[in-house]
Amino acid sequence: MRTILNLIWLVLAGFWLAVGYVIAGLICCVLIITIPFGIASFRIAGYALWPFGRTMVDKPGAGAASVIGNVIWVIVAGWWLALGHLVTGIALCVSIIGIPLGLANFKLIPISLLPLGKEIVSTDEAFGAR
């Protein structure tokens, strides 16, 4: 089921979201000081491309630099990214078929808002294989 949802997501929303995050990552990597934001954008792009079966967890060892970076990220980009995912998620949830895709958009809000100090892992790895 994850594969089917990921393929539908990829065609309807994931590809364009990933392209947007990759472009933002390239722009951030041009400036030396914003390279950590570029790396975070690339990580979010991979997650936006194939979100079903993956989740976000706190990265062990993330410290004060991640907190400071996240504050800067929220002010510069995070709030409008989260708002975009919220609006798109609500719009997708209007139809019954779009509900899983809307929920995937809601799942992207926390990482688009505070990406530094987070890690993307498979849900089996995060919650243990059952």
C-alpha positions in Angstrom: 0.0 0.0 0.0 2.9 2.4 0.8 4.2 1.9 -2.7 0.9 2.7 -4.3 0.4 5.8 -2.2 4.0 6.9 -2.9 3.5 6.6 -6.6 0.2 8.6 -6.5 1.9 11.2 -4.3 4.9 11.3 -6.7 2.7 12.0 -9.7 0.3 14.5 -8.0 2.5 16.5 -5.6 5.8 14.9 -4.6 7.8 15.6 -7.7 7.0 19.3 -7.7 7.6 19.7 -4.0 10.9 17.9 -4.3 11.9 20.1 -7.2 11.1 23.2 -5.2 13.1 22.0 -2.2 16.1 21.1 -4.5 16.1 24.5 -6.1 16.0 26.1 -2.6 18.8 23.8 -1.5 20.9 24.8 -4.5 20.4 28.5 -3.8 21.3 28.0 -0.1 24.5 26.1 -1.1 25.7 29.0 -3.3 26.1 31.1 -0.2 28.6 29.6 2.2 26.9 30.5 5.4 23.6 28.9 4.4 25.0 25.5 3.4 23.3 23.8 6.5 20.0 25.1 5.2 20.7 23.7 1.8 21.5 20.3 3.2 18.3 20.4 5.1 16.4 21.4 1.9 17.9 18.4 0.1 16.9 16.1 3.0 13.3 17.5 2.9 13.2 17.0 -0.9 13.9 13.3 -0.5 11.2 13.1 2.1 8.8 15.1 0.0 9.4 12.8 -2.9 8.6 9.5 -1.1 6.9 10.3 2.3 4.8 7.1 3.0 6.7 4.6 5.1 9.1 7.2 6.5 9.0 9.5 9.5 11.0 12.2 11.2 12.9 11.7 14.4 15.2 13.8 16.5 18.9 13.5 15.6 21.0 12.5 18.6 23.6 15.0 19.4 21.8 18.0 17.8 22.7 20.9 20.0 22.4 24.7 20.3 23.5 25.3 16.7 20.4 23.4 15.5 18.2 25.5 17.7 19.7 28.8 16.5 19.5 27.6 12.9 15.9 26.5 13.3 15.0 30.0 14.7 16.6 31.6 11.6 14.9 29.1 9.3 11.4 29.7 10.8 11.8 33.5 10.3 13.2 33.2 6.8 11.4 30.3 5.2 9.8 27.8 7.6 6.6 29.6 8.3 5.6 30.0 4.6 6.6 26.4 3.8 4.5 25.1 6.7 1.6 27.3 5.7 1.9 26.0 2.1 1.8 22.4 3.3 -1.2 23.2 5.6 -3.2 24.9 2.8 -2.4 22.1 0.3 -3.2 19.4 2.9 -6.6 21.0 3.6 -7.4 21.2 -0.1 -6.4 17.6 -0.6 -8.6 16.4 2.3 -11.7 17.8 0.6 -12.0 14.6 -1.5 -12.0 11.1 0.0 -9.2 10.0 -2.4 -7.0 13.0 -1.4 -7.2 12.4 2.3 -4.0 10.2 2.5 -2.2 12.8 0.4 -3.4 15.6 2.6 -2.2 13.7 5.7 1.2 13.3 4.0 1.3 17.1 3.5 0.5 17.5 7.2 3.3 15.1 8.0 5.7 17.4 6.1 4.8 20.5 8.3 7.1 19.8 11.3 10.2 19.1 9.1 9.5 22.1 6.9 9.1 24.3 9.9 12.1 23.0 12.0 14.4 20.9 9.8 17.7 21.1 11.6 18.4 18.5 14.2 16.0 16.1 12.6 16.5 12.8 10.7 14.3 11.0 8.2 14.1 7.2 8.9 11.8 4.4 7.8 8.8 3.9 10.1 10.0 0.3 10.7 13.3 1.7 12.0 11.7 4.4 14.1 9.0 2.2 15.7 10.8 -1.2 15.5 9.7 -3.9 13.2 6.5 -5.5 14.4 
